[in-house]
Amino acid sequence: MHAVIDTNVIISGIIAPRSTAAFIVGLVAAGDIVVCYNESVIAEYRNVARYPKLACYRIDVDAFEKFLEGLADNGEYVSPSPIRIDMPDEDDRRFYEISCETGCPIITRNRRDFPHDAFLIDPSFFVRTMRAATGGLARLES
């Protein structure tokens, strides 16, 4: 499955290992989700992981960099066409443009940050759907 993954899901998955977001991060790491990305998406993931307010979570920088390398190696690099539209959150334009270019959903918790026509999937709904479609993804749940 191809998807665009908002930064909030990636970072939540890293800092909360038993969360729905962590399950999604695990799918990415296993190659079960092909992330559509470009350099600005990777830069945002990297920058947010280094926010001072997240220091209390002690994100392992080396492990996170390895995760990003795997994401890039297994992902699909996209050079989207610019879209002229008012964005509720300009920082999320990069995800919206990639989604529009590829037709892939954006996995996000922040619906309000995107235009009304965006193809958005809530992380919990995504995981429920994936589990139902694959018979539980048993190999990833153990």
N, C-alpha and C positions, 0 to 999 in steps of 0.2 A: 504494500500500500504506500502511495506517495502522499505526503502532507507537508504543509508549512506549519512550523511549531513556534508559537509566540514565546518570547523570552520568559514570561511568568511561569510557563509550564516547565521549561528546561530547568530554571533555577529552583523552583519548588521541588522538582524531582531530585535534584542534587542535595538539597538541605533537609528534605523530609523523606527518608528512605522507605517508609511504609505507606506512602501516599499513592493516590491514583496517578499523580504526575510522575512519581518514581517508576511506576509500572510502564508508563509511556517512554521514559528515558531508557528503561531496560529493553523495550522493543526497538528503540533506535540503536542502542549498543549492539543488539543481536542481529541487526540488519533487517528486522521485520517491518520497520517503517523506513522508507526512503525519504529523507528530509530534502525538500526543495529549498535552496539557500543561495545566497551570494555573499560577497565579502562583508557587506554591511551587516548582514544578519549574524555572521560569526563574530564580528567586532562587537556587536551589541551584547551577545551572549557573554563574551569575554569581559567586557567593561562592567556589566551588571554584576557578574560573579565577584568582581573586585570592589564593589561598593563598600565603603567603611561600615555602613549599617549591617552588612552581612558578615562582618569579621567574626562575630560571636559564633557563627556556624562552622568556622574553621574549614572552609572549603579547601580540599586538597588541590592546589593549583596544578601540580603535575598530572594527577588523575583527570582533572577537568580538561587539561590540554590534550591528553590522550583521547578522551571522549570526543572532543571537537575534531581531532584528526580522523577518528573513525567515522564521525558524522560526515565529514567532508569526503572521505574516501568512498563511503557507501552511498552518499547522497547524490542529488542531481543539482549541479550548478546551473543557475538561471540568470540570464541577463534580461530582466523585464523591460518592456517599454514603459516610459513614464506615463502616468495617468493624471490628468488634471481634474481633481475633485477636492472639495473641502474635506479634510480629515479631522475628526474629533481629537485625535492624538497624532500629530505629525510624525512622531517617532515610529508609529506603526504603519506608515506608508509603505515601507520596504516589504512588509509581510503581505499587505493588500496587493501590491503590484505583482509580486511573485505568484500569489494565488490566482489573480486574474489572468496572468500569462499562461499558467499551467492548467488551470481548472481544478487545482487541488484545494482541499479544505484547509482552513487555518484552525489549528487546535489551540483554543484560548479560553480563558475565564473572563476576559475583558470585552464583552460584546459592545459596550458603550464606546469603546475606542475605535470602532470601525464603522464605515458607512452601512446604511441599512441593507444594501444589496450584497454585502460580503458573504462568502460561503464559510460560515463558522460552525465549529463543532466544539461543544463543551467537553473537557477531558473525561469526566465521568461517563457521559453518554458514549464517547468514543471507546472507552475501555469495555463498557457493557456490550456494545455492538461487536467489538473484536472478539470478546470471549464467546458470545453467542455464535458468531460466524465460524469460529475455529474450534469449537468443542472445548473451550476453556483455556486454550493455549497452555496446556499442562506442562510442556517442557520449560516454559518461562516462569511458571508459578512455583516451582519447587525450589 
